[in-house]
Structures are given as C-alpha cells and as structure tokens.
Amino acid sequence: MTMARTVNSTKSTNRPNTLIARLGAGLQDSWYRRIATLMTAIIIWQLTHVFEDYWWEETFSCVQFALLSTVALEWLIPWRLPYRMVLQAAVLVIVSGHTAGYKYIEPENWRSISNLWSWVVDNVSQLSPFIQLAALVWGLTLFFSMWATKRRRIIIFAAASLLSLMIADSYTIIYLWSQTAWAIFASLAWLVADHFNRFQREHPNSWSELLEYPISFFLPVVTIITGIMVLGILTPSIAPIMKDPYTLWAESHGKKVIGSYTDDLPVIGSIGDFSSGDTSSGYSRNDSELGGGFQFDYSPVMSVSTSHRSYWRGETRSIYTGNGWEESKKSGNEIRNLQQNQQLPIEEDRSKAKTIEITQSFTMLREEDTYPVLFAAAPAKQLRWVGDDKTGKIPPELSWNPEGWELRWLGAGMSLTSKTYPKTYSVVSELPALNNTALSQTTAGWGASDPDKADHQQYYNLPKTVTSRVAKLAQEITAGSKNDYEKALRIQTYLKDNFAYTNEPDTSLRNSPDFVDSFLFEVKEGYCDYFSTAMAVLGRTAGLPVRWVKGYAPGVLPYNEDEMRYQGFVPDEATRNPNGEGTYTVRNADAHSWVEIYFSGFGWIPFEATPGFEFPYPIEDEQEVVVPDIDLSDMTNAPVVESNSSFFSPRMVMWFSIAILAAMLVYAWFRRQKLADSFARIRYRATNANERIVVETNRLVRFARRKGLHREEWETVREASERWAKERTYLRSDLKTVADCFERAKYGTTVYEQAEVDRFLSMVRSIRERM
C-alpha cells in the first residue's frame, strides 16, 4: 500500500508539468498560425484607418479591441479552431455590448412568441452597429490568416491592402503614411515567417539545429525589418522618386493633387482661380476668369466661435467682364486707424431692416495663409480685438471699407509682408432678419433722387458679351412679378430648380464666349461661382442692383443635428440649437460665393442661388415663390447633354484605363505559368525538342543557384544533381530523371517527341516549386 501511494503521488506531482509541456509543445507546433493571425490583424488594423472620417471613436475602439482579443485568444488558447471561434465570438459580443452601453431589457411575456421575438430584437439591436463591424474584422482576420498559406497568397493579400492604403492616401485628405509603413512591416515579417515555416517542414533536422542558437539567427532578420520600418516612419518628408499616374496626369494639366504626405499644405488656390493652374477648393485670389472644375480640399482653414450661424463674408466684386469678376474701381472711403469696439459705419440706409447682433471669434488654423480681408458675418459692426493681445490696439494694417463691407488687411501702400496676418480676432456683426412682407413693399435700388447714381451704376452694368437670350430668359422668369423682391426670389428659385450642382462641370460643351450664357444654355451644371454669377447677371438684366460676394459657408459643428436625425438620433429640446450657436470648423471645401441685392431702407440683402445651400439668416415670415414654366428650345442653338458630367472626361478615362490595367495584371498573375509556356513556345518555335530539354535544364541549374544549390565549374549536370539530391532528398528521383533526359538529349541518339517535352517541362516546374 505504501508503494502504491508513492506511485500515485508521483503521478499527481508530474501532471502540471505534463500540461505545461503539452501547452509549450502546442505553441511550438502552431507558431506559424499564430504569427499569420498577428500579421493579418496588424494589416487589417491599418486598413480600418481608411474610414477615419466615417467611423465614431467608439467604433474604432470596439474594432481594435476585437482584433486584439482575436490575436490574444489565438496565441493563448491551445484549443481546436471551432472552440476558439466560439470563445472569440463571445468576447466580441461582450466588447460590443460594453461599447454600446448595453442595458438588459426584461421580456414582457415569455409565453408569447411575438413578445419573445421583440425581446430578442430589443436586446440585440443595442449592439448595432458595433457588433457588425467587429464581426466583420474578426471574420476577415480568421479568413485571411487561414487562406494565405502560400507565399503567393500572402503577396496577393499584402499587395491588395497596400494598394487600398495608397489609393486612400493619394486621393483623400487622410494621412496614411505610418499605416502603410506598418502594413509593409507586417507583410515582410509574414513572408519571413512563411519562409521559416517551409524550411521547418522540409528540413526538420536543420531547423532543430537553428533553434539551438535562436538569437544569433533571428536577430539580424528582426533588426533589418525593424530598421526599414523605423526609417519609413521617421522620414515621410523625403520626396518620392516616382509619382502615381494620377499625380503625373494632374500635374501635366497644371493641377495640384492635395492630400499627399509630401504636401506642406500651401496656400490653396480657389474655386474659380484657374489661372494659376490650381484646381483645389479654397478662397480665391483671382476671380477674373471663372469656370472649369475643382477637387474638394477638406483641410481646415479656421475655427469660428459664434453666437449665431452665418456665412463668413470676405470680398466684394461689382464689375462683371463676361469671363469673371473684377474689383470696383472705386475703393470707397476707407477708414483707417481703427480702435477697439469702434462703431464701423456703413453707407447704406438700413432704417427699415431688423437686425440681430452676433459675436464671433476667429482662429486661423493655417499659419502660412494670408488674406486681403478679415472674415466676418456681414455687415461688421465693431472689432472687439485683433491678435493675441486682446486688450491692445488694432493693427494699422487693418482698415474698414463701408461701401464694400470689407475689413481690409494691408491697406494701400503697404507691402504684403509688412505684418503677419492675424491668427485670432473677434468681430461683432449685425445680421439682417429676413422679413419677406416688408421687403415686398419696397423697391430695389436707391431711387430717382440718388445723389451717387454714377457710383451705383456699377451694380447695374453688363458687358457686351451678355447675349439677348440671357435677357429674354430673365424677362420670362420675372414676368408677372409684383415687386422687385419677388423678381429676386424667382431668379434664385429658377436657378436652384433647373440646374445641377457639380464640382466638375463638362466645360467641353461651352461654345459661348460669355461665362453666364454658356452656363445657362450649354453646360447647365456647375458650382457656386456658376450659380452666383448667373444670378447677378440675370438680376442686373431684370433691373436689380447686384454685387458678387465671396467668402466661406458656415462650416460644421462637432455634431450635425440634421445628420443625426437622418441616422435616427432625435435630440431632445435641451440639445436643440435654433440659432446655430457654437464653434464651427471651416475648411477649404467651404469656400463659397453668393450675391447681394440692394433694397431701399434695408441695404444689401444676401441671396443664395446654389442648390443645397441656404443663407442662415433668421426669417420672420415665409413667402412661397412660383416660377412659370419656361421653354428654352427657341433659345438653345445646340443640343445639350443633361448628365452631371461627361462619361468620357479625362478623369473617367484615366480610371477606366487603370481598371483595365489592374484586371490584366491580375489575370496575368493567375495565368503566369501558361503565359510563360506560351512565351517559351514562341521563343523556341524554331528549336527542336532535344534542344528545348537542354535549354530548360540549363535554366533549372541557374534557378537552383538562386536557391543556394551551386554547381561547380568542373561538375557535370549529373554530378551536381547527385550532390543536390543529398541535400534535398525529396527531389532525388526527379533530379535523376532530369539528368538522364539531359544526357540523352544532348549526347545520345534519342529523338524526343513534343509530348515527352511537355512532361519534362511539367516535372521541371514541380522541382522549381519545391526547391
């Protein structure tokens, strides 16, 4: 009995050591699977950053924790795959519930199937959308880690991932340089692990010997890969040697691609500033030639803390040339040496207008940008402070133009570099409250007794390029209008309802030398410069005094209530914000233009003719406007394409060509062996079968050299193959066959048939794949 107890005690003592040994053996046997899962998760982690502007922070946290838990369970749990998947799925549900703030809902009645189903829906729906995205990345991680078992598949997955990151980095404002570097690092590490895995399978004895000195063997590999990654992350400012095809195409057409890691975010060109060759959205420097298209640039320009949502007005233009706008010849009586909180006068009579006072504080976010004006809601009433010193004097470079409602920076006679453009400033403005009834009872203009009639004529003038059909269209739009205000509303409504908004209008349809005429009757699509200029010309044709204004749309708050409603989130009364108070982020994509029309007793009233935009002034009463149906058939001399953009635009042709090229490359990759055989048949079409065997044997010898199997100068093919067979025993039989065929083809009298050559080539391919 004593001996039995001793034996049992010994077994009990050794059991934990046996479990640890099994666990260690399991980790060692499945090390490659764990490495593949880790590298797949790293690459997918980087790919999630493509959705940086679309996902919430909570979504990123949930997805990333899902990836971490998947890798951790793959590394720590030595269970079979189905059991690991069940455990991972359970963890995903817990993570999604924690992220979504899950709260358990009790069922009303267990006996009712409908109530039971409602209970399930109520509980599961709380996990959306986190559970779907977490399950997606989890499934992709498991799939690609198990699918990419060969070098070719690893390369396909890595190349597709890198291509996605590079496209997103090149054609969006998302900065993905470090993510691309991490993806390259994971891909290289995965390929190294795959090489060692194959080495372990084919040379188990040599693998065991290598593991006796792991540091000396693996350290150089890890050091090289890590060095490449660190070098890539720390030196993103080095200019690339080669540029992508789209960048080359864009620069050849005088354009600039925004969003590359090599960009230092210079002063962006404008909507309408095409003379400089820069077609990215932003505040324009030159409005003399409008037209063309642009790409949206979403880089931030400024943040505005305001008590009321508004447009941020910049400069005024009054002279339309037929191609664009020029500044008024009369600069106005500019007021210099401004003081803090000084009342800024305006020349217009606004005695009938109701106004709302709003306070704004601006912070410019791009240090290199300089503008000719300070932006503000219109018209500005007083300057609270300018610059970091909120109690100091107003800089002498700043002046007020009471006619154009412009806070001008760097007045006449001062150099553009005399002083840095203010980075912070605060303005109080008086925003007009829109009273449709009162405006309907007044007239546009200054009246017959206007003492400055000659100066005000610039707001009525039109160049000779404006055609008769533009005048006819304005007459038909405003026919039957009861007052000037209704005329303006009709023109605004007609443009919004009958023309399409696009940032890339098909300018190839333009034939007319006049910008507005070509827009109304030929191109029929465009962006804000098209719509605002068209309203200015139609308004002047109808006898209304109109001026053109440019600046910025309001921008966005940290959350957008309308978007939240669209997604199903209805804020309560406490979170409603009818005045739009808050801090707005204004981007280059918010650069905008509109018009102002002068009404007696009200001054300049803004109008917004661009579809999708509404001027955010408070409205005291609504007025419905009905525009009569207008037949343009007798005004249009040429057929017009009504689509938003031409299918055969240069950009579409470029993308179509890239898609065809990509499809051809994918097809060539999967058919590479057949293509190689076809090339070989064409190459050796004048060579007999025996010579083909000799040539392919010599190619195999050269390939073997790249795999570490050298042939000495004094060795024959047979001698070399016999020596190789001692190192690669699994190739012994095939190498002997190759040597036999080579000797009979080169030195013997045997004449091979094509079928025998095909079998020989198939065997050579098999040897190359297994080397």
Secondary structure, 3 states (H helix, E strand, C coil): CHHHHHHHHHHHHHHHHHHHHHHHHHHHHCHHHHHHHHHHHHHHHHHHHHHCCCCCHHHHHHHHHHHHHHHHHHHHCCCCHHHHHHHHHHHHHHHHHHHHCCCCCCCCCCCCHHHHHHHHHHHHHHHCCHHHHHHHHHHHHHHHHHHCCCHHHHHHHHHHHHHHHHHHHHHCCCCCHHHHHHHHHHHHHHHHHHHHHHHHHHCHHHHHHHHCCHHHHHHHHHHHHHHHHHHHHHCCCCCCCCCCHHHHHHHHCCCCCCCCCCCCCCCCCECCECCCCCCECCCCCCCCCCCCCCECCCCEEEEEEECCCCCEEEEEECEECCCCEECCCCCCCCECCCCCCCCCCCCCCCCCCEEEEEEEEEEECCCCCCCCEECECCCEEEEEEECCCCCCCCCCCEEEECCCCEEEECCCCCCCCCCCCCCEEEEEEEEEEEEHHHHHCCCECCCCCCCCHHHHHHHCCCCCCCCHHHHHHHHHHHCCCCCHHHHHHHHHHHHHHHCEECCCCCHHHCCCCCHHHHHHHHHCEECHHHHHHHHHHHHHHCCCCEEEEEEECCCECCCCHHHHHHCCCCCCHHHCCCCCCEEEEEEHHHEEEEEEEEECCCEEEEECCCCCCCCCCCEEECCCCCCCCCCCCCCCCCCCCCCCCCCCCHHHHHHHHHHHHHHHHHHHHHCHHHHHHHHHHHHCCCCCHHHHHHHHHHHHHHHHHHCCCCCCCCCCHHHHHHHHHHHCHHHHHHHHHHHHHHHHHHHCCCCCCHHHHHHHHHHHHHHHHHC
